[in-house]
């Protein structure tokens, strides 16, 4: 039954990926207006940031700047035979992160809808969107697995502790039964000793009385 939520998550992820929206925009970065494309995702910011830096590193050395800006100078992209400048920015607000990507081809030309390279950038963003959707699903599945594993360990720990307590209780019961058995034997012996001692007391009392009478008899013989 627990597989159903995971399956539902995977199906939902497929639907979300199929509906990825990538739009052409102009965005100002460091006081420079850049033409590019943007997409948004509700995947966790940390996952997006790490995945995006890894994605950009495929094209060259990634430089991180303030404001969520990432640049790859002298980048090598598969759809263009010369080095380009990639300028990107991640902006997270209210649980949604926008991913902007601009590819500067040089000579004031950008990969855009006015040339064949705009579609290539769109494909990069769509593929990235699918990647982070998948990573998010994996992260959720791993989280569920960890929670189930932690719960299993806790239940096993309680079960082991209960078995130890049961064993200790059984051992204590055996000791108590042995003590009760010894106590019963001691009680029987004490009762037997009590009867014998009562008889001995009666006997010595009688002997004492007889001895007193004997003393009186002897004293009465005084001439």
C-alpha positions as CSV (number, residue, x, y, z in Angstrom):
1,X,0.0,0.0,0.0
2,X,2.9,2.4,0.7
3,X,4.0,2.2,-2.9
4,X,0.8,4.1,-4.0
5,X,2.0,7.6,-2.8
6,X,5.4,7.1,-4.4
7,X,3.7,6.0,-7.7
8,X,1.4,9.0,-7.5
9,X,4.4,11.2,-7.0
10,X,6.2,9.8,-10.0
11,X,3.0,10.2,-12.2
12,X,2.6,13.8,-10.9
13,X,6.2,14.5,-11.8
14,X,5.7,13.3,-15.3
15,X,2.7,15.6,-15.8
16,X,4.6,18.6,-14.3
17,X,7.6,17.9,-16.6
18,X,5.2,17.7,-19.6
19,X,3.8,21.1,-18.8
20,X,7.2,22.9,-18.4
21,X,6.9,26.6,-19.4
22,X,9.9,28.4,-20.8
23,X,9.5,32.0,-21.8
24,X,11.7,34.5,-23.6
25,X,12.5,37.5,-21.5
26,X,14.8,40.5,-21.1
27,X,16.4,40.6,-17.6
28,X,18.7,43.2,-16.1
29,X,21.7,41.7,-14.4
30,X,24.5,43.9,-13.0
31,X,22.9,46.9,-14.8
32,X,23.1,45.1,-18.1
33,X,19.9,44.0,-19.9
34,X,20.3,40.5,-21.2
35,X,18.1,38.6,-23.6
36,X,17.4,35.0,-22.5
37,X,14.8,32.5,-21.3
38,X,13.3,31.8,-17.9
39,X,11.4,28.9,-16.3
40,X,10.1,28.4,-12.8
41,X,10.1,25.5,-10.4
42,X,8.7,24.7,-7.0
43,X,11.5,22.2,-6.3
44,X,13.5,22.9,-3.2
45,X,15.9,25.8,-3.6
46,X,18.9,23.8,-2.5
47,X,18.3,21.0,-5.1
48,X,17.9,23.6,-7.8
49,X,21.1,25.5,-6.9
50,X,23.3,22.5,-6.7
51,X,21.9,21.0,-9.9
52,X,22.1,24.2,-11.8
53,X,25.8,24.8,-10.9
54,X,26.5,21.2,-12.0
55,X,24.6,21.8,-15.3
56,X,26.5,25.0,-16.0
57,X,29.8,23.3,-15.3
58,X,29.2,21.2,-18.4
59,X,30.0,24.3,-20.4
60,X,33.0,25.6,-18.5
61,X,34.2,27.1,-15.2
62,X,31.3,28.5,-13.2
63,X,31.7,31.9,-11.5
64,X,29.3,32.6,-8.7
65,X,28.3,36.3,-8.0
66,X,26.0,38.1,-5.6
67,X,22.2,37.9,-6.1
68,X,22.2,34.3,-7.3
69,X,24.1,35.2,-10.5
70,X,26.2,32.6,-12.2
71,X,28.5,33.1,-15.2
72,X,30.4,30.9,-17.5
73,X,33.0,32.8,-19.5
74,X,34.3,31.3,-22.8
75,X,31.7,28.7,-22.5
76,X,31.5,25.8,-25.0
77,X,27.9,24.9,-25.9
78,X,27.1,22.1,-28.3
79,X,24.9,24.2,-30.6
80,X,27.5,26.9,-31.4
81,X,31.0,26.6,-32.7
82,X,32.5,29.6,-30.9
83,X,33.0,30.4,-27.2
84,X,30.0,32.2,-25.6
85,X,29.2,33.9,-22.4
86,X,26.5,32.3,-20.3
87,X,24.9,34.6,-17.7
88,X,22.3,33.0,-15.4
89,X,20.3,34.0,-12.3
90,X,18.3,32.0,-9.7
91,X,15.7,33.9,-7.8
92,X,13.6,32.2,-5.1
93,X,10.4,33.9,-3.9
94,X,7.5,32.3,-1.9
95,X,8.7,28.8,-2.5
96,X,9.1,29.2,-6.3
97,X,12.5,29.6,-8.0
98,X,12.9,31.3,-11.4
99,X,15.8,30.1,-13.5
100,X,17.1,32.6,-16.1
101,X,19.6,31.7,-18.7
102,X,21.2,34.0,-21.3
103,X,23.6,32.9,-23.9
104,X,25.7,35.9,-25.3
105,X,27.0,34.9,-28.7
106,X,29.0,38.1,-29.0
107,X,28.6,41.1,-31.2
108,X,25.5,42.1,-29.3
109,X,23.7,38.9,-30.4
110,X,22.0,36.5,-28.0
111,X,20.5,33.0,-28.5
112,X,16.9,34.0,-29.0
113,X,13.7,33.5,-31.0
114,X,15.3,35.6,-33.8
115,X,17.8,32.8,-34.6
116,X,18.0,29.0,-34.4
117,X,19.8,29.0,-31.0
118,X,16.9,30.1,-28.9
119,X,15.3,26.7,-29.1
120,X,18.5,25.2,-27.9
121,X,18.4,27.3,-24.7
122,X,14.7,26.4,-24.3
123,X,15.7,22.7,-24.5
124,X,18.4,23.1,-22.0
125,X,16.0,24.7,-19.5
126,X,13.3,22.0,-20.2
127,X,15.7,19.2,-19.7
128,X,17.0,20.8,-16.6
129,X,13.4,21.1,-15.3
130,X,12.9,17.4,-15.9
131,X,16.2,16.6,-14.1
132,X,15.3,18.6,-11.0
133,X,11.8,17.2,-10.9
134,X,13.3,13.7,-10.9
135,X,15.9,14.6,-8.3
136,X,13.1,16.1,-6.1
137,X,11.1,12.8,-6.5
138,X,14.2,10.8,-5.5
139,X,14.8,13.1,-2.5
140,X,11.2,12.6,-1.4
141,X,11.4,8.9,-1.9
142,X,14.7,8.8,0.1
143,X,13.1,10.9,2.8
144,X,10.2,8.4,3.0
145,X,12.7,5.5,3.1
146,X,14.7,7.1,5.9
147,X,11.5,7.8,7.9
148,X,10.4,4.1,7.4
149,X,13.9,2.9,8.3
150,X,14.1,5.1,11.4
151,X,10.7,3.8,12.5
152,X,11.7,0.2,11.8
153,X,14.8,0.6,13.9
154,X,12.8,2.2,16.7
155,X,10.3,-0.6,16.7
156,X,13.0,-3.2,16.6
157,X,14.8,-1.4,19.5
158,X,11.7,-1.4,21.6
159,X,11.0,-5.1,20.7
160,X,14.6,-6.0,21.7
161,X,14.3,-4.1,24.9
162,X,11.0,-5.8,25.7
163,X,12.5,-9.2,25.0
164,X,15.4,-8.4,27.4
165,X,12.9,-7.2,30.1
166,X,10.8,-10.4,29.5
167,X,13.9,-12.5,30.0
168,X,15.0,-10.6,33.1
169,X,11.4,-10.9,34.5
170,X,11.4,-14.6,33.8
171,X,14.8,-15.0,35.6
172,X,13.6,-12.9,38.5
173,X,10.4,-15.1,38.7
174,X,12.6,-18.2,38.9
175,X,14.6,-16.7,41.7
176,X,11.5,-15.7,43.6
177,X,10.0,-19.2,43.2
178,X,13.2,-20.6,44.5
179,X,13.1,-18.2,47.4
180,X,9.5,-19.2,48.1
181,X,10.4,-22.9,47.9
182,X,13.3,-22.3,50.4
183,X,11.0,-20.2,52.6
184,X,8.4,-23.0,52.6
185,X,11.0,-25.5,53.7
186,X,12.3,-23.1,56.4
187,X,8.7,-22.6,57.5
188,X,8.1,-26.4,57.8
189,X,11.4,-26.7,59.7
190,X,10.5,-23.9,62.0
191,X,7.1,-25.4,62.8
192,X,8.7,-28.8,63.5
193,X,11.3,-27.1,65.7
194,X,8.5,-25.1,67.5
195,X,6.7,-28.4,68.4
196,X,9.9,-29.9,69.6
197,X,10.9,-26.9,71.6
198,X,7.4,-26.6,73.2
199,X,7.8,-30.2,74.3
200,X,11.3,-29.5,75.6
201,X,10.0,-26.4,77.5
202,X,7.3,-28.5,79.1
203,X,9.9,-31.1,80.0
204,X,12.4,-28.8,81.5
205,X,9.6,-27.0,83.4
206,X,8.6,-30.3,84.9
207,X,12.1,-31.1,85.7
208,X,12.4,-27.7,87.4
209,X,9.3,-28.3,89.5
210,X,10.5,-31.8,90.4
211,X,13.9,-30.3,91.4
212,X,12.2,-27.7,93.6
213,X,10.1,-30.4,95.3
214,X,13.3,-32.4,95.9
215,X,15.0,-29.4,97.4
216,X,12.0,-28.8,99.7
217,X,12.0,-32.5,100.7
218,X,15.7,-32.4,101.6
219,X,15.3,-29.2,103.6
220,X,12.3,-30.7,105.5
221,X,14.6,-33.5,106.8
222,X,16.5,-31.1,109.0
223,X,16.8,-32.7,112.5
